[in-house]
Amino acid sequence: MWELIHTKHNSISAGQELAQMREELINIGEKERILKERNADREAYRYLLDAHRLFAREGFSDEELLNICPPGADEGSQLAA
C-alpha cells in the first residue's frame, strides 16, 4: 500500500516538473523569436540607412550634410551622413 501511494506521489511530482519544463521551453522559444525579430528589424534599418546614405552621397555635394535620426533617438543624437 505504501509503495502504491509513494509511486503515485512521485508520478504527480514528475508530471508537475514536466509541465514546468514545457512552460519554460515555451517561454524560451518566445524570447528567441522576439530577439530574432528585433535583430531582423535592426538589419533592415541598417540596410535602408546605408542605401539612403549612398543615395544622398550621390545627390548632394560634400558640403551638405544629411541628418538621419534612428527610431527612438532624440534630436541631440542625430547622425550626419
Stockholm file with secondary structure:
# STOCKHOLM 1.0

chainA/1-81         MWELIHTKHNSISAGQELAQMREELINIGEKERILKERNADREAYRYLLDAHRLFAREGFSDEELLNICPPGADEGSQLAA
#=GR chainA/1-81 SS CHHHHHHHHHHHHHHHHHHHHHHHHHHHHHHHHHHHHHHHHHHHHHHHHHHHHHHHHHHSCTTCCCEECCTTCCGGGCEEC
#=GC SS_cons        CHHHHHHHHHHHHHHHHHHHHHHHHHHHHHHHHHHHHHHHHHHHHHHHHHHHHHHHHHHSCTTCCCEECCTTCCGGGCEEC
//
